[in-house]
Amino acid sequence: MFIPIFFILSFLFSSTNAADFCVGDLNGPVGPAGYSCKKTVTVNDFVYSGLAATGNTSNLIKAAVTPAFSAQFPGVNGLGISIARLDLAV
């Protein structure tokens, strides 16, 4: 009886659910947990069109990586994820 109630209450008081998103402030300092959070966010913080462009594969290994980390895509700051696109020429 007490275990299900404890389980439900642990979700209610979890601090990870308190912050839905933390858009990185690229002008602020970078800490171990990423960028500090911006006070005012815009739609453009959650849109990144850099992955739509093909990379330059005219190099020695015929490959290009397009990153979408917090520095390029502030909307993924604090989520614990990173996105990248790999282009290979054959």
Phi and psi in radians as a Rosetta constraint file:
Dihedral C 1 N 2 CA 2 C 2 CIRCULARHARMONIC -1.374 0.35
Dihedral N 2 CA 2 C 2 N 3 CIRCULARHARMONIC -0.475 0.35
Dihedral C 2 N 3 CA 3 C 3 CIRCULARHARMONIC -1.162 0.35
Dihedral N 3 CA 3 C 3 N 4 CIRCULARHARMONIC -0.817 0.35
Dihedral C 3 N 4 CA 4 C 4 CIRCULARHARMONIC -1.101 0.35
Dihedral N 4 CA 4 C 4 N 5 CIRCULARHARMONIC -0.651 0.35
Dihedral C 4 N 5 CA 5 C 5 CIRCULARHARMONIC -1.160 0.35
Dihedral N 5 CA 5 C 5 N 6 CIRCULARHARMONIC -0.745 0.35
Dihedral C 5 N 6 CA 6 C 6 CIRCULARHARMONIC -1.091 0.35
Dihedral N 6 CA 6 C 6 N 7 CIRCULARHARMONIC -0.691 0.35
Dihedral C 6 N 7 CA 7 C 7 CIRCULARHARMONIC -1.114 0.35
Dihedral N 7 CA 7 C 7 N 8 CIRCULARHARMONIC -0.762 0.35
Dihedral C 7 N 8 CA 8 C 8 CIRCULARHARMONIC -1.186 0.35
Dihedral N 8 CA 8 C 8 N 9 CIRCULARHARMONIC -0.727 0.35
Dihedral C 8 N 9 CA 9 C 9 CIRCULARHARMONIC -1.170 0.35
Dihedral N 9 CA 9 C 9 N 10 CIRCULARHARMONIC -0.536 0.35
Dihedral C 9 N 10 CA 10 C 10 CIRCULARHARMONIC -1.157 0.35
Dihedral N 10 CA 10 C 10 N 11 CIRCULARHARMONIC -0.552 0.35
Dihedral C 10 N 11 CA 11 C 11 CIRCULARHARMONIC -1.257 0.35
Dihedral N 11 CA 11 C 11 N 12 CIRCULARHARMONIC -0.599 0.35
Dihedral C 11 N 12 CA 12 C 12 CIRCULARHARMONIC -1.205 0.35
Dihedral N 12 CA 12 C 12 N 13 CIRCULARHARMONIC -0.606 0.35
Dihedral C 12 N 13 CA 13 C 13 CIRCULARHARMONIC -1.796 0.35
Dihedral N 13 CA 13 C 13 N 14 CIRCULARHARMONIC 0.249 0.35
Dihedral C 13 N 14 CA 14 C 14 CIRCULARHARMONIC -1.301 0.35
Dihedral N 14 CA 14 C 14 N 15 CIRCULARHARMONIC 2.336 0.35
Dihedral C 14 N 15 CA 15 C 15 CIRCULARHARMONIC -1.351 0.35
Dihedral N 15 CA 15 C 15 N 16 CIRCULARHARMONIC -0.315 0.35
Dihedral C 15 N 16 CA 16 C 16 CIRCULARHARMONIC -1.246 0.35
Dihedral N 16 CA 16 C 16 N 17 CIRCULARHARMONIC -0.414 0.35
Dihedral C 16 N 17 CA 17 C 17 CIRCULARHARMONIC -1.457 0.35
Dihedral N 17 CA 17 C 17 N 18 CIRCULARHARMONIC -0.146 0.35
Dihedral C 17 N 18 CA 18 C 18 CIRCULARHARMONIC -1.259 0.35
Dihedral N 18 CA 18 C 18 N 19 CIRCULARHARMONIC -0.593 0.35
Dihedral C 18 N 19 CA 19 C 19 CIRCULARHARMONIC -1.937 0.35
Dihedral N 19 CA 19 C 19 N 20 CIRCULARHARMONIC 1.898 0.35
Dihedral C 19 N 20 CA 20 C 20 CIRCULARHARMONIC -1.201 0.35
Dihedral N 20 CA 20 C 20 N 21 CIRCULARHARMONIC -0.727 0.35
Dihedral C 20 N 21 CA 21 C 21 CIRCULARHARMONIC -2.600 0.35
Dihedral N 21 CA 21 C 21 N 22 CIRCULARHARMONIC 2.727 0.35
Dihedral C 21 N 22 CA 22 C 22 CIRCULARHARMONIC -2.425 0.35
Dihedral N 22 CA 22 C 22 N 23 CIRCULARHARMONIC 1.586 0.35
Dihedral C 22 N 23 CA 23 C 23 CIRCULARHARMONIC -1.237 0.35
Dihedral N 23 CA 23 C 23 N 24 CIRCULARHARMONIC 2.234 0.35
Dihedral C 23 N 24 CA 24 C 24 CIRCULARHARMONIC -1.192 0.35
Dihedral N 24 CA 24 C 24 N 25 CIRCULARHARMONIC 2.329 0.35
Dihedral C 24 N 25 CA 25 C 25 CIRCULARHARMONIC -1.548 0.35
Dihedral N 25 CA 25 C 25 N 26 CIRCULARHARMONIC 1.781 0.35
Dihedral C 25 N 26 CA 26 C 26 CIRCULARHARMONIC -1.208 0.35
Dihedral N 26 CA 26 C 26 N 27 CIRCULARHARMONIC -0.265 0.35
Dihedral C 26 N 27 CA 27 C 27 CIRCULARHARMONIC -1.514 0.35
Dihedral N 27 CA 27 C 27 N 28 CIRCULARHARMONIC -0.232 0.35
Dihedral C 27 N 28 CA 28 C 28 CIRCULARHARMONIC -1.547 0.35
Dihedral N 28 CA 28 C 28 N 29 CIRCULARHARMONIC 3.080 0.35
Dihedral C 28 N 29 CA 29 C 29 CIRCULARHARMONIC -1.295 0.35
Dihedral N 29 CA 29 C 29 N 30 CIRCULARHARMONIC 2.683 0.35
Dihedral C 29 N 30 CA 30 C 30 CIRCULARHARMONIC -1.660 0.35
Dihedral N 30 CA 30 C 30 N 31 CIRCULARHARMONIC 2.190 0.35
Dihedral C 30 N 31 CA 31 C 31 CIRCULARHARMONIC -1.897 0.35
Dihedral N 31 CA 31 C 31 N 32 CIRCULARHARMONIC -3.079 0.35
Dihedral C 31 N 32 CA 32 C 32 CIRCULARHARMONIC -1.118 0.35
Dihedral N 32 CA 32 C 32 N 33 CIRCULARHARMONIC -0.456 0.35
Dihedral C 32 N 33 CA 33 C 33 CIRCULARHARMONIC -1.679 0.35
Dihedral N 33 CA 33 C 33 N 34 CIRCULARHARMONIC 0.160 0.35
Dihedral C 33 N 34 CA 34 C 34 CIRCULARHARMONIC 1.898 0.35
Dihedral N 34 CA 34 C 34 N 35 CIRCULARHARMONIC -2.762 0.35
Dihedral C 34 N 35 CA 35 C 35 CIRCULARHARMONIC -1.387 0.35
Dihedral N 35 CA 35 C 35 N 36 CIRCULARHARMONIC 2.730 0.35
Dihedral C 35 N 36 CA 36 C 36 CIRCULARHARMONIC -1.284 0.35
Dihedral N 36 CA 36 C 36 N 37 CIRCULARHARMONIC 2.806 0.35
Dihedral C 36 N 37 CA 37 C 37 CIRCULARHARMONIC -1.405 0.35
Dihedral N 37 CA 37 C 37 N 38 CIRCULARHARMONIC 2.494 0.35
Dihedral C 37 N 38 CA 38 C 38 CIRCULARHARMONIC -1.366 0.35
Dihedral N 38 CA 38 C 38 N 39 CIRCULARHARMONIC 2.570 0.35
Dihedral C 38 N 39 CA 39 C 39 CIRCULARHARMONIC -1.345 0.35
Dihedral N 39 CA 39 C 39 N 40 CIRCULARHARMONIC -0.735 0.35
Dihedral C 39 N 40 CA 40 C 40 CIRCULARHARMONIC -2.019 0.35
Dihedral N 40 CA 40 C 40 N 41 CIRCULARHARMONIC 2.179 0.35
Dihedral C 40 N 41 CA 41 C 41 CIRCULARHARMONIC -1.919 0.35
Dihedral N 41 CA 41 C 41 N 42 CIRCULARHARMONIC 2.722 0.35
Dihedral C 41 N 42 CA 42 C 42 CIRCULARHARMONIC -2.191 0.35
Dihedral N 42 CA 42 C 42 N 43 CIRCULARHARMONIC 3.012 0.35
Dihedral C 42 N 43 CA 43 C 43 CIRCULARHARMONIC -1.121 0.35
Dihedral N 43 CA 43 C 43 N 44 CIRCULARHARMONIC -0.609 0.35
Dihedral C 43 N 44 CA 44 C 44 CIRCULARHARMONIC -1.130 0.35
Dihedral N 44 CA 44 C 44 N 45 CIRCULARHARMONIC -0.332 0.35
Dihedral C 44 N 45 CA 45 C 45 CIRCULARHARMONIC -1.212 0.35
Dihedral N 45 CA 45 C 45 N 46 CIRCULARHARMONIC -0.368 0.35
Dihedral C 45 N 46 CA 46 C 46 CIRCULARHARMONIC -1.869 0.35
Dihedral N 46 CA 46 C 46 N 47 CIRCULARHARMONIC 0.136 0.35
Dihedral C 46 N 47 CA 47 C 47 CIRCULARHARMONIC -2.095 0.35
Dihedral N 47 CA 47 C 47 N 48 CIRCULARHARMONIC 2.251 0.35
Dihedral C 47 N 48 CA 48 C 48 CIRCULARHARMONIC -2.400 0.35
Dihedral N 48 CA 48 C 48 N 49 CIRCULARHARMONIC 1.990 0.35
Dihedral C 48 N 49 CA 49 C 49 CIRCULARHARMONIC -1.741 0.35
Dihedral N 49 CA 49 C 49 N 50 CIRCULARHARMONIC 0.118 0.35
Dihedral C 49 N 50 CA 50 C 50 CIRCULARHARMONIC -1.170 0.35
Dihedral N 50 CA 50 C 50 N 51 CIRCULARHARMONIC -0.409 0.35
Dihedral C 50 N 51 CA 51 C 51 CIRCULARHARMONIC -1.357 0.35
Dihedral N 51 CA 51 C 51 N 52 CIRCULARHARMONIC -0.195 0.35
Dihedral C 51 N 52 CA 52 C 52 CIRCULARHARMONIC -1.396 0.35
Dihedral N 52 CA 52 C 52 N 53 CIRCULARHARMONIC -0.391 0.35
Dihedral C 52 N 53 CA 53 C 53 CIRCULARHARMONIC -1.503 0.35
Dihedral N 53 CA 53 C 53 N 54 CIRCULARHARMONIC 2.403 0.35
Dihedral C 53 N 54 CA 54 C 54 CIRCULARHARMONIC -1.297 0.35
Dihedral N 54 CA 54 C 54 N 55 CIRCULARHARMONIC 2.558 0.35
Dihedral C 54 N 55 CA 55 C 55 CIRCULARHARMONIC -1.458 0.35
Dihedral N 55 CA 55 C 55 N 56 CIRCULARHARMONIC 2.871 0.35
Dihedral C 55 N 56 CA 56 C 56 CIRCULARHARMONIC -1.437 0.35
Dihedral N 56 CA 56 C 56 N 57 CIRCULARHARMONIC 1.902 0.35
Dihedral C 56 N 57 CA 57 C 57 CIRCULARHARMONIC -1.798 0.35
Dihedral N 57 CA 57 C 57 N 58 CIRCULARHARMONIC 0.346 0.35
Dihedral C 57 N 58 CA 58 C 58 CIRCULARHARMONIC -1.621 0.35
Dihedral N 58 CA 58 C 58 N 59 CIRCULARHARMONIC 0.772 0.35
Dihedral C 58 N 59 CA 59 C 59 CIRCULARHARMONIC -2.007 0.35
Dihedral N 59 CA 59 C 59 N 60 CIRCULARHARMONIC -3.036 0.35
Dihedral C 59 N 60 CA 60 C 60 CIRCULARHARMONIC -1.106 0.35
Dihedral N 60 CA 60 C 60 N 61 CIRCULARHARMONIC -0.710 0.35
Dihedral C 60 N 61 CA 61 C 61 CIRCULARHARMONIC -1.634 0.35
Dihedral N 61 CA 61 C 61 N 62 CIRCULARHARMONIC -0.008 0.35
Dihedral C 61 N 62 CA 62 C 62 CIRCULARHARMONIC 0.950 0.35
Dihedral N 62 CA 62 C 62 N 63 CIRCULARHARMONIC 0.794 0.35
Dihedral C 62 N 63 CA 63 C 63 CIRCULARHARMONIC -2.517 0.35
Dihedral N 63 CA 63 C 63 N 64 CIRCULARHARMONIC 2.684 0.35
Dihedral C 63 N 64 CA 64 C 64 CIRCULARHARMONIC -2.523 0.35
Dihedral N 64 CA 64 C 64 N 65 CIRCULARHARMONIC 2.407 0.35
Dihedral C 64 N 65 CA 65 C 65 CIRCULARHARMONIC -2.001 0.35
Dihedral N 65 CA 65 C 65 N 66 CIRCULARHARMONIC 2.229 0.35
Dihedral C 65 N 66 CA 66 C 66 CIRCULARHARMONIC -1.912 0.35
Dihedral N 66 CA 66 C 66 N 67 CIRCULARHARMONIC 1.886 0.35
Dihedral C 66 N 67 CA 67 C 67 CIRCULARHARMONIC -1.446 0.35
Dihedral N 67 CA 67 C 67 N 68 CIRCULARHARMONIC 2.691 0.35
Dihedral C 67 N 68 CA 68 C 68 CIRCULARHARMONIC -2.369 0.35
Dihedral N 68 CA 68 C 68 N 69 CIRCULARHARMONIC 1.086 0.35
Dihedral C 68 N 69 CA 69 C 69 CIRCULARHARMONIC -1.533 0.35
Dihedral N 69 CA 69 C 69 N 70 CIRCULARHARMONIC -3.003 0.35
Dihedral C 69 N 70 CA 70 C 70 CIRCULARHARMONIC -1.078 0.35
Dihedral N 70 CA 70 C 70 N 71 CIRCULARHARMONIC -0.536 0.35
Dihedral C 70 N 71 CA 71 C 71 CIRCULARHARMONIC -1.197 0.35
Dihedral N 71 CA 71 C 71 N 72 CIRCULARHARMONIC -0.560 0.35
Dihedral C 71 N 72 CA 72 C 72 CIRCULARHARMONIC -1.673 0.35
Dihedral N 72 CA 72 C 72 N 73 CIRCULARHARMONIC -0.566 0.35
Dihedral C 72 N 73 CA 73 C 73 CIRCULARHARMONIC -2.274 0.35
Dihedral N 73 CA 73 C 73 N 74 CIRCULARHARMONIC 1.491 0.35
Dihedral C 73 N 74 CA 74 C 74 CIRCULARHARMONIC -1.074 0.35
Dihedral N 74 CA 74 C 74 N 75 CIRCULARHARMONIC -0.301 0.35
Dihedral C 74 N 75 CA 75 C 75 CIRCULARHARMONIC -1.208 0.35
Dihedral N 75 CA 75 C 75 N 76 CIRCULARHARMONIC -0.341 0.35
Dihedral C 75 N 76 CA 76 C 76 CIRCULARHARMONIC -1.614 0.35
Dihedral N 76 CA 76 C 76 N 77 CIRCULARHARMONIC 0.057 0.35
Dihedral C 76 N 77 CA 77 C 77 CIRCULARHARMONIC -1.109 0.35
Dihedral N 77 CA 77 C 77 N 78 CIRCULARHARMONIC 2.309 0.35
Dihedral C 77 N 78 CA 78 C 78 CIRCULARHARMONIC 1.403 0.35
Dihedral N 78 CA 78 C 78 N 79 CIRCULARHARMONIC -0.058 0.35
Dihedral C 78 N 79 CA 79 C 79 CIRCULARHARMONIC -1.544 0.35
Dihedral N 79 CA 79 C 79 N 80 CIRCULARHARMONIC -0.238 0.35
Dihedral C 79 N 80 CA 80 C 80 CIRCULARHARMONIC 1.366 0.35
Dihedral N 80 CA 80 C 80 N 81 CIRCULARHARMONIC 0.362 0.35
Dihedral C 80 N 81 CA 81 C 81 CIRCULARHARMONIC -2.224 0.35
Dihedral N 81 CA 81 C 81 N 82 CIRCULARHARMONIC 2.742 0.35
Dihedral C 81 N 82 CA 82 C 82 CIRCULARHARMONIC -2.418 0.35
Dihedral N 82 CA 82 C 82 N 83 CIRCULARHARMONIC 2.662 0.35
Dihedral C 82 N 83 CA 83 C 83 CIRCULARHARMONIC -2.217 0.35
Dihedral N 83 CA 83 C 83 N 84 CIRCULARHARMONIC 2.509 0.35
Dihedral C 83 N 84 CA 84 C 84 CIRCULARHARMONIC -2.624 0.35
Dihedral N 84 CA 84 C 84 N 85 CIRCULARHARMONIC 2.709 0.35
Dihedral C 84 N 85 CA 85 C 85 CIRCULARHARMONIC -2.095 0.35
Dihedral N 85 CA 85 C 85 N 86 CIRCULARHARMONIC 2.305 0.35
Dihedral C 85 N 86 CA 86 C 86 CIRCULARHARMONIC -1.969 0.35
Dihedral N 86 CA 86 C 86 N 87 CIRCULARHARMONIC 2.151 0.35
Dihedral C 86 N 87 CA 87 C 87 CIRCULARHARMONIC -1.903 0.35
Dihedral N 87 CA 87 C 87 N 88 CIRCULARHARMONIC 2.221 0.35
Dihedral C 87 N 88 CA 88 C 88 CIRCULARHARMONIC -2.075 0.35
Dihedral N 88 CA 88 C 88 N 89 CIRCULARHARMONIC 2.329 0.35
Dihedral C 88 N 89 CA 89 C 89 CIRCULARHARMONIC -1.698 0.35
Dihedral N 89 CA 89 C 89 N 90 CIRCULARHARMONIC 2.404 0.35
